[in-house]
Amino acid sequence: MDKGTILVIEDEPNIADLVDLYLSRDGYRVVKQATGEGGLAAVRDQRPRLVVLDVGLPDIDGLEVCRRIRATSSLPVIFLTARAEEIDRVLGLELGADDYLTKPFAPAELVARVKAVLRRTDGAPVAEMVPAGRAVVDVGRREVRVDDQPVDFTTKEFELLRFLATRRGLAMSRQQILDHVWGHDWYGDERTVDVHIAQVRKKLGDACVITTVRGVGYRLESSTP
């Protein structure tokens, strides 16, 4: 059964071929590109369901590739990297990556991550408008608007605001946010939530108030000052 196209942007042929083998076995059509420019062209031409993106590419850094994808699309992205430093992880997720694997990794684990990300990002849109101060989370259009003007949000920023907006006035812990927005099977630092909260606050300005609840997490207030 054809489960759709996965774009693999990876310049190491043995890794790209291994990922191709395991994803193809599971029913996905795999398109491989060895450069960032080639990968960006494939995003436009192949319309993949998800991108597996190496950070260390020979032409454009993978983080820049993700940044360019995020400028026009909420296409799910899973990073691969040989660099395990926390700064790479935080920066990658701040750019809107949906998951992150450090080399070496088990190919079966990558397939599991791909399935988990697609489960979280797929599905029929629900006609729902969730207020968040002067902002509105339009679930059907997957769009955030302030005073009727759209605001550019990454996939994770959108899901984070949606989660808090549907629980207005309630203090939500960082772990609760991670479980609902990133999924129970996501592995990472709770500081990822802080990074995304900072980005959401910056983009919304005074249109929406997200309060830090010391020792707990965050609360989206029911109204703006």
C-alpha positions as CSV (number, residue, x, y, z in Angstrom):
1,M,0.0,0.0,0.0
2,D,1.3,3.4,-1.0
3,K,1.4,5.6,2.1
4,G,2.7,8.7,0.3
5,T,6.1,10.3,-0.4
6,I,8.8,10.8,2.2
7,L,11.7,13.1,1.1
8,V,15.1,12.1,2.5
9,I,17.7,14.9,2.2
10,E,20.9,13.1,3.2
11,D,24.4,13.3,1.6
12,E,25.7,10.0,3.0
13,P,24.6,7.4,0.5
14,N,24.8,4.4,2.9
15,I,22.5,6.2,5.4
16,A,20.1,7.5,2.6
17,D,19.9,4.0,1.1
18,L,19.2,2.4,4.5
19,V,16.5,4.9,5.3
20,D,15.0,4.3,1.8
21,L,15.0,0.5,2.4
22,Y,13.2,0.6,5.7
23,L,10.6,3.2,4.7
24,S,10.0,1.5,1.3
25,R,9.4,-1.8,3.1
26,D,6.7,0.0,5.2
27,G,4.9,1.2,2.1
28,Y,6.3,4.7,1.6
29,R,7.5,6.1,-1.7
30,V,11.0,7.6,-1.0
31,V,12.6,10.4,-2.8
32,K,16.3,11.0,-2.0
33,Q,18.3,14.2,-2.4
34,A,22.0,14.7,-1.4
35,T,22.0,18.5,-1.3
36,G,19.9,21.2,0.4
37,E,19.1,22.9,-3.0
38,G,18.0,19.6,-4.5
39,G,15.9,18.9,-1.4
40,L,14.1,22.3,-1.6
41,A,13.4,21.6,-5.3
42,A,11.9,18.2,-4.4
43,V,9.7,19.8,-1.7
44,R,8.2,22.0,-4.5
45,D,8.0,19.2,-7.1
46,Q,7.3,16.0,-5.2
47,R,4.8,17.3,-2.6
48,P,6.1,14.9,0.2
49,R,4.1,14.1,3.3
50,L,7.3,14.5,5.5
51,V,10.9,15.4,5.2
52,V,13.8,13.5,6.8
53,L,16.6,16.2,6.8
54,D,20.3,15.9,7.6
55,V,21.8,18.9,9.4
56,G,25.2,18.6,7.8
57,L,24.7,19.0,4.1
58,P,27.4,19.9,1.6
59,D,25.9,23.1,0.3
60,I,23.2,24.6,2.6
61,D,23.1,23.8,6.3
62,G,20.1,21.6,7.1
63,L,18.9,24.2,9.6
64,E,18.7,26.8,6.8
65,V,16.9,24.3,4.6
66,C,14.3,23.9,7.4
67,R,14.0,27.7,7.7
68,R,13.2,28.0,4.0
69,I,10.7,25.2,4.2
70,R,9.0,26.8,7.2
71,A,8.8,30.2,5.3
72,T,6.1,28.7,3.1
73,S,4.9,25.4,4.6
74,S,4.1,23.5,7.8
75,L,5.4,20.3,6.2
76,P,6.6,17.9,9.0
77,V,10.4,17.7,9.3
78,I,12.5,15.2,11.2
79,F,16.2,16.2,11.7
80,L,19.1,13.7,11.5
81,T,22.5,14.9,12.8
82,A,25.9,13.7,14.0
83,R,26.1,16.6,16.4
84,A,24.3,15.9,19.7
85,E,24.9,19.2,21.4
86,E,21.9,20.7,23.0
87,I,22.1,23.9,21.1
88,D,21.5,22.0,17.8
89,R,18.5,20.3,19.3
90,V,17.0,23.5,20.6
91,L,17.7,25.5,17.5
92,G,16.3,22.8,15.3
93,L,13.0,22.6,17.2
94,E,12.8,26.3,17.4
95,L,12.8,26.4,13.6
96,G,9.8,24.0,13.7
97,A,11.2,20.5,13.4
98,D,8.8,17.9,14.5
99,D,11.4,15.4,15.8
100,Y,15.1,14.8,16.0
101,L,17.4,11.8,15.8
102,T,21.1,11.6,16.5
103,K,23.4,9.4,14.4
104,P,23.9,6.5,14.7
105,F,20.3,5.5,14.9
106,A,18.3,2.4,14.4
107,P,16.4,2.6,11.1
108,A,13.3,0.9,12.7
109,E,13.3,3.8,15.2
110,L,13.2,6.3,12.4
111,V,10.3,4.5,10.8
112,A,8.5,4.6,14.2
113,R,9.2,8.4,14.5
114,V,7.9,9.0,11.0
115,K,4.7,7.2,11.8
116,A,4.3,9.1,15.1
117,V,4.8,12.5,13.5
118,L,2.4,11.7,10.6
119,R,-0.3,10.5,13.2
120,R,0.1,13.9,14.9
121,T,0.0,16.0,11.8
122,D,-2.4,14.2,9.5
123,G,-6.2,13.9,9.8
124,A,-9.1,15.8,8.4
125,P,-9.3,19.5,9.5
126,V,-11.9,20.3,12.1
127,A,-14.1,23.4,11.7
128,E,-13.1,25.1,14.9
129,M,-12.2,28.6,15.9
130,V,-10.5,28.9,19.3
131,P,-10.1,32.4,20.8
132,A,-6.9,33.4,22.5
133,G,-7.2,37.0,23.6
134,R,-7.3,39.1,20.4
135,A,-5.9,36.2,18.5
136,V,-8.0,33.4,16.9
137,V,-6.7,29.8,16.3
138,D,-8.5,28.6,13.2
139,V,-8.1,24.9,13.4
140,G,-9.7,24.1,10.0
141,R,-7.4,26.5,8.1
142,R,-4.5,25.8,10.6
143,E,-4.0,29.5,10.8
144,V,-3.5,32.0,13.6
145,R,-4.9,35.5,13.1
146,V,-4.6,38.7,15.2
147,D,-7.2,41.4,14.4
148,D,-8.1,39.4,11.3
149,Q,-4.5,39.4,10.0
150,P,-2.7,36.0,9.6
151,V,0.5,35.5,11.7
152,D,3.1,33.0,10.5
153,F,3.3,30.1,12.9
154,T,5.3,26.9,12.7
155,T,3.5,23.6,13.2
156,K,4.6,23.2,16.8
157,E,3.9,26.9,17.6
158,F,0.4,26.4,16.2
159,E,-0.3,23.2,18.2
160,L,1.1,24.8,21.4
161,L,-1.1,27.9,21.1
162,R,-4.1,25.7,20.3
163,F,-3.4,23.4,23.3
164,L,-3.2,26.4,25.7
165,A,-6.2,28.2,24.1
166,T,-8.5,25.3,24.5
167,R,-7.5,25.3,28.2
168,R,-7.7,29.0,28.9
169,G,-7.2,30.0,32.5
170,L,-5.7,26.6,33.5
171,A,-2.0,26.2,34.4
172,M,-0.4,23.5,32.3
173,S,2.9,21.9,33.2
174,R,5.7,21.6,30.7
175,Q,5.3,17.8,30.7
176,Q,1.6,18.1,29.9
177,I,2.4,20.4,27.0
178,L,5.2,18.1,25.7
179,D,2.8,15.1,25.9
180,H,0.0,16.8,24.1
181,V,1.9,18.8,21.5
182,W,5.0,16.7,20.9
183,G,3.5,13.3,21.8
184,H,4.2,10.8,24.6
185,D,6.8,9.1,22.4
186,W,8.9,12.2,21.9
187,Y,12.3,12.4,23.7
188,G,13.7,15.8,24.6
189,D,14.3,18.5,27.1
190,E,11.4,20.4,28.8
191,R,13.3,23.6,27.8
192,T,12.0,23.0,24.3
193,V,8.6,24.3,25.6
194,D,10.2,27.5,26.9
195,V,11.8,28.1,23.5
196,H,8.5,27.7,21.7
197,I,6.6,29.8,24.3
198,A,9.1,32.6,23.8
199,Q,8.5,32.5,20.0
200,V,4.7,32.5,20.4
201,R,4.8,35.4,22.7
202,K,7.1,37.3,20.3
203,K,4.8,36.7,17.4
204,L,1.5,37.6,19.2
205,G,2.8,40.6,21.2
206,D,0.1,42.0,23.5
207,A,-2.7,40.3,21.6
208,C,-2.5,37.3,23.9
209,V,-1.2,36.9,27.4
210,I,0.6,33.6,28.3
211,T,1.6,33.7,32.0
212,T,4.6,31.8,33.4
213,V,3.4,29.8,36.4
214,R,6.5,29.4,38.6
215,G,7.4,25.8,39.3
216,V,4.6,24.5,37.0
217,G,4.5,25.8,33.5
218,Y,2.3,28.2,31.6
219,R,-1.3,29.5,31.5
220,L,-3.1,31.3,28.7
221,E,-5.2,34.0,30.3
222,S,-8.9,34.3,29.5
223,S,-8.7,37.9,28.4
224,T,-6.1,40.5,27.5
225,P,-5.4,43.5,29.8
